[in-house]
Amino acid sequence: MQEQMKSLPVSERPYERCERFGPEALSDAELLAVILRTGTMGVSALQLAHQILNKDENDKNLIGLCHLSREQMMEIPGIGMVKAIQLQAITELAKRISQSVAEENIQLHKPALIAEFFMHELRFETQECVYAVFFDQKCKLIKKCLITKGTVNASLISAREIFLEALRCSAVQLVVVHNHPSGNPEPSTDDICITSQLKAAGKLLGMPLVDHIIVGGQTYYSFAEHHQL
């Protein structure tokens, strides 16, 4: 409760510590307590924050918070609809900030950097996802676009759709990325067929397919690095 927090010395209250020392001085639980502001009957905001961080059995930290659904959050006494929505909004904002920073590091001719970004992006995916990654003439990232999700084969990936989107955003170079949820990034027969089709279409349109990267777990396979483009 608010009274419990007030009973703490000022130097130990999360809000006051944040005000005095800055947010970087606070623990994850203290930062969460500042956002929650209040606890519930017999439980301070700081104690409530610890309960939230310990809710996910696999990741008892901020990563675990990202995995919690609204319903799971609301199982914790003191977390109602409003607080659950606030927490979801905060975690989504954190994801987008992290994603924006990571996107700035993507470089066209460095497959490892592109693969690293998508390893993080797709690490919890249980289905195959295909992304088209578009670059301008200066090799700067323009955008990434989810093309399809599910079983990847030549019939599901439309070269027309990819290159139409490329034209819309004035891209001049293209990288295709998809994941293998099995963790093995070695290309399948379909992967090789898809790459060949996209390479041919790109050559016709004057928009080269620079690479096709397959990520699996913490490893990747680059067609460009294996001189298959």
C-alpha positions as CSV (number, residue, x, y, z in Angstrom):
1,M,0.0,0.0,0.0
2,Q,0.9,3.6,-0.3
3,E,1.4,3.8,3.5
4,Q,4.0,1.0,3.3
5,M,6.0,2.9,0.7
6,K,5.8,6.1,2.8
7,S,7.1,4.1,5.8
8,L,10.4,3.5,3.9
9,P,13.2,6.1,4.4
10,V,13.1,8.6,1.6
11,S,16.4,7.3,0.3
12,E,14.8,3.9,-0.3
13,R,11.6,5.0,-2.0
14,P,11.8,4.3,-5.8
15,Y,10.3,7.6,-6.9
16,E,12.4,9.7,-4.7
17,R,15.5,7.7,-5.7
18,C,14.7,8.3,-9.3
19,E,14.2,12.0,-8.7
20,R,17.5,12.3,-6.9
21,F,19.8,9.9,-8.7
22,G,18.1,9.4,-12.1
23,P,16.5,6.2,-13.5
24,E,19.8,4.6,-14.2
25,A,20.4,4.2,-10.5
26,L,17.2,2.1,-10.0
27,S,16.8,-1.7,-10.2
28,D,14.3,-3.2,-12.6
29,A,11.8,-3.7,-9.8
30,E,12.3,-0.1,-8.6
31,L,11.7,1.3,-12.1
32,L,8.6,-0.8,-12.4
33,A,7.4,0.4,-9.0
34,V,7.7,4.0,-10.2
35,I,5.5,3.2,-13.1
36,L,2.9,1.3,-11.0
37,R,2.8,4.1,-8.4
38,T,0.6,2.2,-6.0
39,G,0.4,-1.3,-4.7
40,T,-2.6,-3.1,-3.2
41,M,-3.8,-4.2,0.3
42,G,-0.7,-5.1,2.3
43,V,1.6,-5.0,-0.7
44,S,3.7,-2.0,-1.7
45,A,4.3,-1.0,-5.3
46,L,7.9,-2.3,-5.0
47,Q,6.7,-5.7,-3.7
48,L,4.1,-5.8,-6.5
49,A,6.8,-5.1,-9.0
50,H,8.9,-8.0,-7.7
51,Q,5.8,-10.3,-8.1
52,I,5.4,-9.2,-11.7
53,L,9.0,-9.8,-12.6
54,N,8.8,-13.3,-11.0
55,K,5.6,-14.2,-12.8
56,D,7.2,-15.9,-15.8
57,E,8.7,-19.2,-14.7
58,N,11.4,-19.2,-17.5
59,D,12.5,-15.5,-17.3
60,K,12.2,-13.9,-13.9
61,N,13.2,-10.5,-15.2
62,L,12.1,-7.8,-17.7
63,I,12.3,-10.3,-20.5
64,G,9.7,-12.3,-18.7
65,L,7.4,-9.3,-18.5
66,C,7.4,-9.2,-22.3
67,H,6.1,-12.7,-22.4
68,L,3.1,-12.1,-20.1
69,S,-0.3,-11.8,-21.6
70,R,-2.8,-9.3,-20.1
71,E,-4.7,-12.1,-18.5
72,Q,-1.6,-13.4,-16.8
73,M,-0.8,-10.0,-15.5
74,M,-4.3,-9.7,-14.1
75,E,-3.8,-12.9,-12.1
76,I,-1.5,-10.9,-9.8
77,P,-3.5,-9.3,-7.0
78,G,-3.3,-5.5,-7.4
79,I,-3.0,-5.7,-11.2
80,G,-6.3,-4.7,-12.8
81,M,-7.2,-3.9,-16.4
82,V,-5.7,-0.4,-16.3
83,K,-2.3,-1.4,-14.9
84,A,-2.1,-4.5,-17.2
85,I,-2.7,-2.3,-20.3
86,Q,-0.2,0.2,-19.0
87,L,2.4,-2.5,-18.6
88,Q,1.7,-3.9,-22.0
89,A,2.1,-0.4,-23.5
90,I,5.4,0.1,-21.7
91,T,6.8,-3.3,-22.9
92,E,5.7,-2.6,-26.5
93,L,7.4,0.8,-26.4
94,A,10.6,-0.8,-25.1
95,K,10.5,-3.3,-27.9
96,R,10.1,-0.6,-30.5
97,I,12.9,1.5,-29.1
98,S,15.2,-1.6,-29.1
99,Q,14.1,-2.5,-32.6
100,S,14.7,1.1,-33.9
101,V,18.3,1.0,-32.4
102,A,18.9,-2.4,-33.9
103,E,17.7,-1.4,-37.3
104,E,20.2,1.4,-37.4
105,N,23.0,-1.2,-37.3
106,I,21.8,-3.2,-40.3
107,Q,24.2,-2.9,-43.2
108,L,23.5,-4.2,-46.6
109,H,26.7,-6.1,-47.3
110,K,27.1,-7.5,-43.7
111,P,24.9,-10.6,-43.5
112,A,26.0,-11.2,-39.9
113,L,24.4,-7.9,-38.8
114,I,21.2,-8.5,-40.7
115,A,21.0,-12.1,-39.3
116,E,21.6,-10.8,-35.7
117,F,18.7,-8.4,-36.0
118,F,16.3,-11.1,-37.2
119,M,17.6,-13.7,-34.7
120,H,16.3,-11.4,-32.0
121,E,13.1,-10.5,-34.0
122,L,12.1,-14.1,-34.7
123,R,13.5,-16.0,-31.7
124,F,10.1,-16.8,-30.3
125,E,8.5,-17.7,-33.7
126,T,7.2,-21.2,-34.1
127,Q,6.3,-20.7,-37.8
128,E,8.5,-19.8,-40.7
129,C,8.3,-16.0,-41.5
130,V,9.6,-14.4,-44.7
131,Y,10.8,-10.8,-44.7
132,A,11.8,-8.6,-47.5
133,V,14.4,-6.0,-46.5
134,F,14.7,-3.0,-48.8
135,F,17.7,-0.7,-49.2
136,D,18.3,2.6,-51.2
137,Q,21.1,3.3,-53.6
138,K,23.4,4.3,-50.7
139,C,22.8,0.9,-49.1
140,K,20.7,2.5,-46.3
141,L,17.8,0.5,-44.9
142,I,14.4,1.8,-46.0
143,K,12.1,-0.7,-44.5
144,K,11.4,-4.3,-43.7
145,C,8.2,-6.0,-44.7
146,L,6.7,-9.3,-43.6
147,I,5.8,-11.2,-46.8
148,T,4.3,-14.4,-45.5
149,K,4.1,-16.5,-42.4
150,G,3.7,-20.3,-42.3
151,T,5.3,-23.1,-44.3
152,V,7.7,-21.5,-46.7
153,N,7.6,-22.8,-50.3
154,A,7.9,-21.3,-53.8
155,S,4.1,-21.1,-54.2
156,L,3.6,-19.0,-51.0
157,I,6.3,-16.4,-51.7
158,S,5.2,-14.0,-54.5
159,A,8.0,-12.3,-56.3
160,R,5.4,-9.9,-57.7
161,E,4.3,-8.9,-54.2
162,I,7.9,-8.4,-53.1
163,F,8.9,-6.3,-56.1
164,L,5.7,-4.2,-56.0
165,E,6.5,-3.3,-52.4
166,A,10.1,-2.5,-53.4
167,L,8.8,-0.1,-56.1
168,R,6.4,1.6,-53.7
169,C,9.2,2.5,-51.3
170,S,11.7,3.3,-54.1
171,A,14.1,0.6,-53.1
172,V,17.0,-0.4,-55.4
173,Q,18.4,-3.4,-53.6
174,L,16.8,-6.3,-51.8
175,V,17.6,-8.9,-49.1
176,V,15.2,-11.7,-48.2
177,V,15.3,-13.2,-44.7
178,H,13.4,-16.1,-43.3
179,N,13.7,-18.3,-40.2
180,H,13.9,-22.1,-39.6
181,P,12.2,-22.7,-36.3
182,S,14.0,-26.1,-36.1
183,G,17.2,-24.1,-35.5
184,N,19.0,-25.5,-38.5
185,P,19.6,-22.7,-41.0
186,E,20.7,-25.0,-43.9
187,P,18.7,-24.2,-47.0
188,S,16.1,-26.6,-48.2
189,T,15.3,-27.4,-51.9
190,D,12.4,-24.9,-51.7
191,D,14.7,-22.3,-50.3
192,I,17.1,-22.7,-53.2
193,C,14.3,-22.6,-55.7
194,I,12.8,-19.4,-54.1
195,T,16.2,-17.8,-54.2
196,S,16.7,-18.6,-57.9
197,Q,13.3,-17.2,-58.8
198,L,13.8,-13.9,-56.9
199,K,17.3,-13.5,-58.3
200,A,15.9,-13.9,-61.9
201,A,13.0,-11.5,-61.2
202,G,15.4,-8.9,-59.7
203,K,17.7,-9.1,-62.6
204,L,14.7,-8.5,-65.0
205,L,13.6,-5.5,-63.0
206,G,17.1,-4.1,-62.4
207,M,16.7,-4.6,-58.6
208,P,19.3,-7.1,-57.5
209,L,18.7,-9.7,-54.8
210,V,21.8,-9.0,-52.7
211,D,21.3,-11.9,-50.3
212,H,18.9,-14.5,-48.9
213,I,19.6,-15.1,-45.3
214,I,18.1,-18.0,-43.3
215,V,18.3,-17.7,-39.5
216,G,17.9,-20.7,-37.1
217,G,18.4,-20.3,-33.4
218,Q,21.7,-18.3,-33.0
219,T,23.1,-19.3,-36.4
220,Y,22.5,-18.2,-39.9
221,Y,23.1,-19.2,-43.6
222,S,23.8,-16.5,-46.2
223,F,23.5,-17.3,-49.9
224,A,25.8,-14.4,-50.6
225,E,28.5,-15.6,-48.3
226,H,28.3,-19.1,-49.9
227,H,28.6,-17.5,-53.3
228,Q,25.2,-18.7,-54.4
229,L,24.0,-15.5,-55.8
